[in-house]
Amino acid sequence: MKIEFTKMQGAGNDFIMVDNRNGIIEDSRKKEFVTRFCPRAVAVGADGVVFLENDNELDAKWDFYNADGSSAEMCGNGARCFTLYAIAKGVCTDTLTFRTIAGPIGGSKSAEGRAEVTLTDAPLPEHIQSIDINGTDSELYFINTGVPHAIMPVDDIEAIELKKTGAAIRYHQHFAPAGTNANFICEKDGKVIIRTYERGVEDETLACGTGSVAAAIVGSDKYCLSAPVTVITRSGDILNINFEKTDNGIKNVRLEGPAVVAYQGTLEF
């Protein structure tokens, strides 16, 4: 069967978007679809797939999958792309609320065509002052911003053996059994620079929305920055993260940045 799709990217984080409100792709075949079309060089290539679904209470529901076919609770850049995709599909005008595993997410389109999403509340970061990573005593922070993220502050972000160190953190027994995404951050000119090893992709991605939120929250303490915090992703695109920090956790988390259509097409599935 032929499946129409839209390829979108937000700050270099790229996704295959499919309007599945008619149920053309059954739940039992979604993993097959994802693992067939996400590999680069041999297919469309993407960090994940988002299916637009109907919802009985909210404007829409999304069903999100990582490139390896695993279901994920949340993806910040995917949510921003999904917001503009749903608006383009006529689900709503400029704002919507959609259901995710992590909870309802609000999205909106700015006059400049950028997208902002309001994410779920998060707990305060856990400061892990000493943990063995590949035989090195390291400092990490851990926070769940919809999905789990470990944050490692570093002096030289270019010197990190990202895939090796990222995998060691991602599969570390401290974060078992679910594992975690691994992010490396430093501060420059009052901004947070980030690189991410993404769970489910099992490699570096050009951006990660929930990881950037985690980096902004940790960076606000580590580098004495005030919200909103500007995060520079590996793609060079800029994400703006606003939030309120309370004694009980992180509230009113908002992620804003670019989200664009790369191309549209039809897949034979």
C-alpha positions as YAML, in Angstrom:
chain: A
units: angstrom
residues:
- id: 1
  name: MET
  ca: [0.00, 0.00, 0.00]
- id: 2
  name: LYS
  ca: [1.07, 3.60, -0.58]
- id: 3
  name: ILE
  ca: [1.67, 5.79, 2.47]
- id: 4
  name: GLU
  ca: [1.96, 9.56, 2.17]
- id: 5
  name: PHE
  ca: [4.54, 11.09, 4.50]
- id: 6
  name: THR
  ca: [6.18, 14.39, 5.37]
- id: 7
  name: LYS
  ca: [9.83, 14.64, 6.35]
- id: 8
  name: MET
  ca: [10.39, 17.34, 8.98]
- id: 9
  name: GLN
  ca: [13.33, 18.49, 11.02]
- id: 10
  name: GLY
  ca: [13.64, 20.59, 14.13]
- id: 11
  name: ALA
  ca: [17.16, 21.90, 14.83]
- id: 12
  name: GLY
  ca: [18.55, 18.93, 12.89]
- id: 13
  name: ASN
  ca: [16.46, 16.32, 14.71]
- id: 14
  name: ASP
  ca: [14.55, 14.70, 11.81]
- id: 15
  name: PHE
  ca: [11.29, 12.77, 11.68]
- id: 16
  name: ILE
  ca: [8.94, 10.98, 9.31]
- id: 17
  name: MET
  ca: [5.41, 12.27, 9.93]
- id: 18
  name: VAL
  ca: [2.42, 10.11, 8.93]
- id: 19
  name: ASP
  ca: [-1.26, 11.07, 9.13]
- id: 20
  name: ASN
  ca: [-2.74, 7.84, 10.51]
- id: 21
  name: ARG
  ca: [-6.14, 9.16, 11.55]
- id: 22
  name: ASN
  ca: [-7.75, 6.70, 9.14]
- id: 23
  name: GLY
  ca: [-5.84, 3.79, 10.72]
- id: 24
  name: ILE
  ca: [-4.19, 2.74, 7.46]
- id: 25
  name: ILE
  ca: [-1.14, 1.49, 9.42]
- id: 26
  name: GLU
  ca: [-2.22, -0.91, 12.15]
- id: 27
  name: ASP
  ca: [-0.50, -0.78, 15.54]
- id: 28
  name: SER
  ca: [0.90, -4.26, 14.95]
- id: 29
  name: ARG
  ca: [2.80, -3.05, 11.86]
- id: 30
  name: LYS
  ca: [4.13, 0.28, 13.12]
- id: 31
  name: LYS
  ca: [7.46, -1.10, 14.35]
- id: 32
  name: GLU
  ca: [7.99, -2.76, 10.96]
- id: 33
  name: PHE
  ca: [7.26, 0.56, 9.23]
- id: 34
  name: VAL
  ca: [9.65, 2.47, 11.49]
- id: 35
  name: THR
  ca: [12.58, 0.08, 11.18]
- id: 36
  name: ARG
  ca: [12.13, -0.14, 7.41]
- id: 37
  name: PHE
  ca: [12.15, 3.58, 6.64]
- id: 38
  name: CYS
  ca: [14.33, 5.16, 9.37]
- id: 39
  name: PRO
  ca: [17.72, 3.70, 8.29]
- id: 40
  name: ARG
  ca: [19.81, 6.26, 6.44]
- id: 41
  name: ALA
  ca: [21.28, 5.63, 2.99]
- id: 42
  name: VAL
  ca: [18.89, 2.73, 2.32]
- id: 43
  name: ALA
  ca: [15.58, 4.47, 3.09]
- id: 44
  name: VAL
  ca: [14.15, 7.89, 3.95]
- id: 45
  name: GLY
  ca: [16.33, 8.19, 7.04]
- id: 46
  name: ALA
  ca: [15.13, 9.72, 10.31]
- id: 47
  name: ASP
  ca: [15.67, 9.83, 14.06]
- id: 48
  name: GLY
  ca: [12.09, 8.66, 14.53]
- id: 49
  name: VAL
  ca: [8.54, 8.38, 13.19]
- id: 50
  name: VAL
  ca: [5.46, 10.22, 14.48]
- id: 51
  name: PHE
  ca: [1.95, 8.98, 13.68]
- id: 52
  name: LEU
  ca: [-0.88, 11.53, 13.90]
- id: 53
  name: GLU
  ca: [-3.87, 9.80, 15.51]
- id: 54
  name: ASN
  ca: [-7.40, 10.77, 16.59]
- id: 55
  name: ASP
  ca: [-8.17, 11.41, 20.26]
- id: 56
  name: ASN
  ca: [-11.58, 11.39, 21.95]
- id: 57
  name: GLU
  ca: [-10.80, 14.29, 24.30]
- id: 58
  name: LEU
  ca: [-7.84, 16.31, 23.00]
- id: 59
  name: ASP
  ca: [-7.16, 17.83, 19.58]
- id: 60
  name: ALA
  ca: [-5.00, 14.87, 18.58]
- id: 61
  name: LYS
  ca: [-2.83, 12.02, 19.78]
- id: 62
  name: TRP
  ca: [0.69, 11.20, 18.70]
- id: 63
  name: ASP
  ca: [2.32, 7.81, 18.57]
- id: 64
  name: PHE
  ca: [6.09, 8.28, 18.57]
- id: 65
  name: TYR
  ca: [8.79, 5.72, 17.78]
- id: 66
  name: ASN
  ca: [12.58, 5.92, 17.90]
- id: 67
  name: ALA
  ca: [14.51, 4.80, 14.83]
- id: 68
  name: ASP
  ca: [15.06, 1.34, 16.33]
- id: 69
  name: GLY
  ca: [11.29, 0.78, 16.59]
- id: 70
  name: SER
  ca: [11.06, 1.37, 20.32]
- id: 71
  name: SER
  ca: [8.19, 3.49, 21.62]
- id: 72
  name: ALA
  ca: [9.25, 6.66, 23.45]
- id: 73
  name: GLU
  ca: [7.37, 8.68, 26.02]
- id: 74
  name: MET
  ca: [8.29, 12.07, 24.63]
- id: 75
  name: CYS
  ca: [10.50, 13.98, 22.18]
- id: 76
  name: GLY
  ca: [10.72, 17.75, 22.42]
- id: 77
  name: ASN
  ca: [11.83, 18.51, 18.86]
- id: 78
  name: GLY
  ca: [9.44, 15.88, 17.56]
- id: 79
  name: ALA
  ca: [6.65, 17.60, 19.46]
- id: 80
  name: ARG
  ca: [7.50, 20.93, 17.85]
- id: 81
  name: CYS
  ca: [7.48, 19.34, 14.39]
- id: 82
  name: PHE
  ca: [4.25, 17.52, 15.22]
- id: 83
  name: THR
  ca: [2.64, 20.82, 16.23]
- id: 84
  name: LEU
  ca: [3.26, 22.40, 12.82]
- id: 85
  name: TYR
  ca: [2.36, 19.16, 11.03]
- id: 86
  name: ALA
  ca: [-1.00, 18.87, 12.83]
- id: 87
  name: ILE
  ca: [-1.77, 22.53, 12.12]
- id: 88
  name: ALA
  ca: [-0.94, 22.01, 8.42]
- id: 89
  name: LYS
  ca: [-3.26, 18.96, 8.39]
- id: 90
  name: GLY
  ca: [-6.15, 21.10, 9.64]
- id: 91
  name: VAL
  ca: [-6.36, 19.60, 13.13]
- id: 92
  name: CYS
  ca: [-6.42, 23.14, 14.57]
- id: 93
  name: THR
  ca: [-5.41, 26.69, 13.70]
- id: 94
  name: ASP
  ca: [-2.41, 28.00, 15.66]
- id: 95
  name: THR
  ca: [-2.55, 26.05, 18.92]
- id: 96
  name: LEU
  ca: [-3.34, 22.49, 19.96]
- id: 97
  name: THR
  ca: [-3.15, 20.02, 22.82]
- id: 98
  name: PHE
  ca: [-2.17, 16.46, 22.01]
- id: 99
  name: ARG
  ca: [-1.80, 13.24, 23.97]
- id: 100
  name: THR
  ca: [1.55, 11.54, 24.55]
- id: 101
  name: ILE
  ca: [2.68, 8.75, 26.85]
- id: 102
  name: ALA
  ca: [4.27, 11.44, 29.04]
- id: 103
  name: GLY
  ca: [0.94, 13.31, 29.28]
- id: 104
  name: PRO
  ca: [-0.89, 16.08, 27.39]
- id: 105
  name: ILE
  ca: [1.39, 18.49, 25.52]
- id: 106
  name: GLY
  ca: [0.45, 21.97, 24.34]
- id: 107
  name: GLY
  ca: [1.85, 23.33, 21.10]
- id: 108
  name: SER
  ca: [1.63, 26.60, 19.21]
- id: 109
  name: LYS
  ca: [2.91, 28.24, 16.03]
- id: 110
  name: SER
  ca: [4.52, 31.65, 16.16]
- id: 111
  name: ALA
  ca: [4.09, 34.43, 13.61]
- id: 112
  name: GLU
  ca: [7.59, 33.62, 12.32]
- id: 113
  name: GLY
  ca: [6.61, 29.98, 11.71]
- id: 114
  name: ARG
  ca: [8.65, 28.64, 14.62]
- id: 115
  name: ALA
  ca: [7.07, 26.21, 17.07]
- id: 116
  name: GLU
  ca: [6.79, 26.21, 20.86]
- id: 117
  name: VAL
  ca: [5.61, 23.36, 23.07]
- id: 118
  name: THR
  ca: [4.75, 23.34, 26.76]
- id: 119
  name: LEU
  ca: [6.16, 20.18, 28.25]
- id: 120
  name: THR
  ca: [5.24, 18.23, 31.37]
- id: 121
  name: ASP
  ca: [6.61, 19.25, 34.77]
- id: 122
  name: ALA
  ca: [9.91, 17.71, 35.80]
- id: 123
  name: PRO
  ca: [11.52, 16.84, 39.13]
- id: 124
  name: LEU
  ca: [14.59, 18.66, 40.36]
- id: 125
  name: PRO
  ca: [17.80, 17.18, 38.92]
- id: 126
  name: GLU
  ca: [19.62, 14.46, 40.83]
- id: 127
  name: HIS
  ca: [23.27, 15.39, 41.34]
- id: 128
  name: ILE
  ca: [25.48, 12.31, 41.04]
- id: 129
  name: GLN
  ca: [28.79, 13.61, 42.32]
- id: 130
  name: SER
  ca: [30.78, 10.43, 41.71]
- id: 131
  name: ILE
  ca: [30.08, 7.64, 39.21]
- id: 132
  name: ASP
  ca: [32.44, 5.33, 37.30]
- id: 133
  name: ILE
  ca: [32.17, 5.90, 33.55]
- id: 134
  name: ASN
  ca: [34.66, 3.79, 31.56]
- id: 135
  name: GLY
  ca: [37.01, 3.67, 34.52]
- id: 136
  name: THR
  ca: [36.89, 7.44, 35.15]
- id: 137
  name: ASP
  ca: [35.33, 8.99, 38.23]
- id: 138
  name: SER
  ca: [32.76, 11.38, 36.76]
- id: 139
  name: GLU
  ca: [30.11, 13.92, 37.77]
- id: 140
  name: LEU
  ca: [26.63, 13.57, 36.31]
- id: 141
  name: TYR
  ca: [23.20, 15.05, 36.73]
- id: 142
  name: PHE
  ca: [20.02, 13.11, 36.06]
- id: 143
  name: ILE
  ca: [16.55, 14.43, 35.26]
- id: 144
  name: ASN
  ca: [13.45, 13.13, 33.51]
- id: 145
  name: THR
  ca: [12.05, 15.81, 31.19]
- id: 146
  name: GLY
  ca: [9.51, 13.46, 29.63]
- id: 147
  name: VAL
  ca: [12.25, 10.91, 28.96]
- id: 148
  name: PRO
  ca: [15.36, 10.24, 31.12]
- id: 149
  name: HIS
  ca: [18.49, 12.32, 30.57]
- id: 150
  name: ALA
  ca: [21.93, 12.14, 32.14]
- id: 151
  name: ILE
  ca: [23.95, 15.36, 31.84]
- id: 152
  name: MET
  ca: [27.76, 15.47, 32.01]
- id: 153
  name: PRO
  ca: [29.38, 18.92, 32.24]
- id: 154
  name: VAL
  ca: [32.69, 19.00, 30.36]
- id: 155
  name: ASP
  ca: [35.46, 21.52, 29.72]
- id: 156
  name: ASP
  ca: [35.99, 20.67, 26.05]
- id: 157
  name: ILE
  ca: [32.87, 19.41, 24.30]
- id: 158
  name: GLU
  ca: [34.77, 18.63, 21.09]
- id: 159
  name: ALA
  ca: [37.21, 16.32, 22.86]
- id: 160
  name: ILE
  ca: [34.53, 13.91, 24.11]
- id: 161
  name: GLU
  ca: [34.55, 10.40, 22.63]
- id: 162
  name: LEU
  ca: [30.82, 10.83, 22.33]
- id: 163
  name: LYS
  ca: [29.69, 7.44, 21.06]
- id: 164
  name: LYS
  ca: [31.89, 5.49, 23.49]
- id: 165
  name: THR
  ca: [31.19, 7.63, 26.56]
- id: 166
  name: GLY
  ca: [27.56, 8.15, 25.62]
- id: 167
  name: ALA
  ca: [26.95, 4.42, 25.33]
- id: 168
  name: ALA
  ca: [28.65, 3.80, 28.67]
- id: 169
  name: ILE
  ca: [26.29, 6.24, 30.34]
- id: 170
  name: ARG
  ca: [23.23, 5.08, 28.39]
- id: 171
  name: TYR
  ca: [23.70, 1.44, 29.50]
- id: 172
  name: HIS
  ca: [25.15, 2.12, 32.98]
- id: 173
  name: GLN
  ca: [23.66, -0.04, 35.73]
- id: 174
  name: HIS
  ca: [22.74, 3.12, 37.67]
- id: 175
  name: PHE
  ca: [20.09, 3.83, 35.03]
- id: 176
  name: ALA
  ca: [18.92, 0.24, 34.50]
- id: 177
  name: PRO
  ca: [16.64, -1.20, 33.32]
- id: 178
  name: ALA
  ca: [15.27, 1.60, 31.10]
- id: 179
  name: GLY
  ca: [18.60, 3.24, 30.38]
- id: 180
  name: THR
  ca: [19.02, 6.94, 29.69]
- id: 181
  name: ASN
  ca: [19.94, 9.47, 27.05]
- id: 182
  name: ALA
  ca: [23.41, 10.95, 27.56]
- id: 183
  name: ASN
  ca: [24.15, 14.65, 27.10]
- id: 184
  name: PHE
  ca: [27.40, 16.59, 27.33]
- id: 185
  name: ILE
  ca: [27.31, 20.31, 28.03]
- id: 186
  name: CYS
  ca: [29.56, 23.32, 28.45]
- id: 187
  name: GLU
  ca: [28.94, 27.04, 28.77]
- id: 188
  name: LYS
  ca: [30.03, 29.74, 26.36]
- id: 189
  name: ASP
  ca: [29.04, 33.42, 26.40]
- id: 190
  name: GLY
  ca: [26.08, 32.73, 28.68]
- id: 191
  name: LYS
  ca: [24.71, 29.95, 26.48]
- id: 192
  name: VAL
  ca: [24.70, 26.18, 26.91]
- id: 193
  name: ILE
  ca: [26.32, 24.11, 24.17]
- id: 194
  name: ILE
  ca: [25.11, 20.51, 23.98]
- id: 195
  name: ARG
  ca: [25.94, 17.22, 22.30]
- id: 196
  name: THR
  ca: [23.63, 14.22, 22.71]
- id: 197
  name: TYR
  ca: [23.88, 10.45, 22.52]
- id: 198
  name: GLU
  ca: [20.25, 9.48, 22.01]
- id: 199
  name: ARG
  ca: [18.68, 6.31, 23.36]
- id: 200
  name: GLY
  ca: [16.86, 4.44, 20.60]
- id: 201
  name: VAL
  ca: [19.08, 5.98, 17.93]
- id: 202
  name: GLU
  ca: [22.23, 4.71, 19.72]
- id: 203
  name: ASP
  ca: [24.38, 7.44, 18.25]
- id: 204
  name: GLU
  ca: [24.83, 11.20, 18.28]
- id: 205
  name: THR
  ca: [21.92, 13.23, 16.97]
- id: 206
  name: LEU
  ca: [22.10, 16.81, 15.72]
- id: 207
  name: ALA
  ca: [19.65, 17.91, 18.40]
- id: 208
  name: CYS
  ca: [17.41, 16.62, 21.19]
- id: 209
  name: GLY
  ca: [14.58, 18.76, 22.53]
- id: 210
  name: THR
  ca: [14.05, 17.09, 25.89]
- id: 211
  name: GLY
  ca: [17.83, 16.82, 26.25]
- id: 212
  name: SER
  ca: [18.16, 20.55, 25.60]
- id: 213
  name: VAL
  ca: [15.51, 21.19, 28.26]
- id: 214
  name: ALA
  ca: [17.46, 18.99, 30.69]
- id: 215
  name: ALA
  ca: [20.68, 20.82, 29.77]
- id: 216
  name: ALA
  ca: [19.05, 24.21, 30.32]
- id: 217
  name: ILE
  ca: [17.76, 23.21, 33.75]
- id: 218
  name: VAL
  ca: [21.09, 21.74, 34.87]
- id: 219
  name: GLY
  ca: [23.03, 24.56, 33.22]
- id: 220
  name: SER
  ca: [21.02, 27.19, 35.05]
- id: 221
  name: ASP
  ca: [22.49, 25.85, 38.31]
- id: 222
  name: LYS
  ca: [25.90, 24.74, 37.08]
- id: 223
  name: TYR
  ca: [26.67, 27.97, 35.19]
- id: 224
  name: CYS
  ca: [24.47, 30.39, 37.17]
- id: 225
  name: LEU
  ca: [22.17, 31.18, 34.24]
- id: 226
  name: SER
  ca: [18.68, 32.63, 34.48]
- id: 227
  name: ALA
  ca: [15.71, 31.36, 32.48]
- id: 228
  name: PRO
  ca: [15.10, 31.58, 29.61]
- id: 229
  name: VAL
  ca: [18.24, 29.65, 28.74]
- id: 230
  name: THR
  ca: [19.61, 29.54, 25.19]
- id: 231
  name: VAL
  ca: [20.90, 26.14, 24.06]
- id: 232
  name: ILE
  ca: [23.04, 25.69, 20.95]
- id: 233
  name: THR
  ca: [22.54, 22.27, 19.39]
- id: 234
  name: ARG
  ca: [25.01, 20.22, 17.37]
- id: 235
  name: SER
  ca: [23.31, 21.40, 14.16]
- id: 236
  name: GLY
  ca: [24.05, 25.00, 15.15]
- id: 237
  name: ASP
  ca: [20.36, 25.83, 15.55]
- id: 238
  name: ILE
  ca: [19.25, 27.64, 18.68]
- id: 239
  name: LEU
  ca: [16.59, 26.44, 21.10]
- id: 240
  name: ASN
  ca: [15.12, 28.70, 23.77]
- id: 241
  name: ILE
  ca: [14.01, 27.04, 27.00]
- id: 242
  name: ASN
  ca: [11.95, 28.78, 29.65]
- id: 243
  name: PHE
  ca: [10.91, 27.27, 32.97]
- id: 244
  name: GLU
  ca: [10.15, 28.02, 36.60]
- id: 245
  name: LYS
  ca: [12.14, 26.35, 39.36]
- id: 246
  name: THR
  ca: [10.38, 25.66, 42.67]
- id: 247
  name: ASP
  ca: [11.31, 23.71, 45.80]
- id: 248
  name: ASN
  ca: [9.17, 20.83, 44.49]
- id: 249
  name: GLY
  ca: [10.37, 20.69, 40.89]
- id: 250
  name: ILE
  ca: [10.43, 22.37, 37.50]
- id: 251
  name: LYS
  ca: [7.18, 23.94, 36.25]
- id: 252
  name: ASN
  ca: [5.90, 25.68, 33.12]
- id: 253
  name: VAL
  ca: [8.56, 24.23, 30.83]
- id: 254
  name: ARG
  ca: [8.48, 25.76, 27.34]
- id: 255
  name: LEU
  ca: [10.67, 24.76, 24.40]
- id: 256
  name: GLU
  ca: [10.84, 27.06, 21.38]
- id: 257
  name: GLY
  ca: [12.76, 26.78, 18.14]
- id: 258
  name: PRO
  ca: [12.71, 26.07, 14.39]
- id: 259
  name: ALA
  ca: [10.69, 23.27, 12.78]
- id: 260
  name: VAL
  ca: [10.49, 22.96, 9.01]
- id: 261
  name: VAL
  ca: [9.26, 20.65, 6.29]
- id: 262
  name: ALA
  ca: [12.15, 19.11, 4.34]
- id: 263
  name: TYR
  ca: [10.05, 17.28, 1.74]
- id: 264
  name: GLN
  ca: [6.92, 15.22, 1.15]
- id: 265
  name: GLY
  ca: [6.47, 11.97, -0.69]
- id: 266
  name: THR
  ca: [4.87, 8.53, -0.92]
- id: 267
  name: LEU
  ca: [6.24, 5.27, 0.47]
- id: 268
  name: GLU
  ca: [5.42, 1.78, -0.77]
- id: 269
  name: PHE
  ca: [4.70, -0.30, 2.34]
...
